[in-house]
Amino acid sequence: MLHRFLALLISLIGLALVAWAYLDPRFRGSEGILTGSFCLPFSISVALLVLAWSVSKEQWRKFGLWFALALIGQAVALQMIDAGPLIHYQHYRPFQDIHSFLLVLFLIQICVVGIGLHSR
């Protein structure tokens, strides 16, 4: 029963997050088209929906946790890369140019992976 409630709660958070990202004008350009920054909340919401599906199934729980962590980590890494329409090499932005929220998510991912690998 607790797993179903947790799955429902995680699903609602994931759906609310994608609805917020879709409706918030900060994720749209001057012409009203979604920008690349929309990918982070969308990826987090997809990760939460996969996590909600897997949390209620014992054999899929570890997969769901690691998949959600990898998906969010990849989205965060892509947001930290400077790759625009100009011709130049793609590279990670300097720390002072990266939003602190992205750095916090990156540090959380490092900690969770360290905890997960510590048991191995």
N, C-alpha and C positions, 0 to 999 in steps of 0.2 A: 504494500500500500504506500509506503514511504517513497519507494522508487517511482511509482506512478505520479505522485504529487511533485516530486523533484523534476521528473521529466516534463510535466505540464508547466511548471514554473520556468524551467530553462527554455522551453519552447516559446512561451509568451515573451520572455525577455529577448529572445532571438528575433521574433516577429516584430516586436516593438522597435528594436534597434534598426532593422532594415526599413521599417516605415518612417522612422525619424530621419534616417539618412536620405531617404528618397524625397521627403517633404522639406527638408532643411535647405534653404537657399545657399548656405555655405559650401555645399557640395555641387554647386552648379556654376557654370561659367557665365560670362556676360550675355550670351545668347540663350541661356536657359538649359543648356545641354549638360548632362552629368560629367564631372571632371574625374581625374584619376584618384582624387582623394576619397571618392565614394567607395573605392574598392576595399578600404580598410574596414569600415563598419559593415559592409556587405559580407566580407570574408568572416568577420567575427560572428555575424548572425548565422551564416551557413555552418560555421564550426559549432555554434551553440545548438543548432537544430540536429546536427549529427550526434553531438554529445547527448542531447535529450533522447534521441532514438536509442542510443547504445547504453544509456545508464540503467534502463529497465531490463536489459538482457545481460545475464551474467557472463556469457562467453564472449560478448562483444564490448564489454566495458573498457578493458585496457586499450583495445583498438580505437575506440571512440575518444578516449582521453589523449592518446598520442597523436591521432589524426587532427583533433582540434588544436592541439599545441603546435603541430607542424604547419597547419593552415594559417593560424594567426601569426606565427613567427615569420612565415614567408611573406604575408601581407605587410607586416611591419618592416621587414627588410626592403621590400620594394618601395615603400613610402620614403625610406631614407636614401634612396638612390637619386642622383641628379641626372635625369635623362629627359630632356625636353625636345622641342622640335628643331632646335639649333644643331648644327653639325659640330659635335664635340664628343669626347670620349665619355662614356657613362662611368660614374664613380659615386662612391658614398659621399654625402655632404659632410662638411666639417661639423664637429660636435656643436659649435655655437649656432649653426644654422638649422639643426634638427630640433623639432618640437620636443619639449620635455616629456610629453605624454608617450611619444614613441620610444624614448630612452627608458622610461619606466616599464613599458611593455616588454622591451628587449631584456631588461634586467630580470623581470619576473620570469621570462622564458628561460633564461640561463639558470635561475634558481630551481625552477621546476624540473628541468632536464637533469641538473645535478642531483636533486633528490631522487629522481627516477633511476638514474644510473648508479647511485650509491648502493641501492639494494642489489645490484648485479655484481 
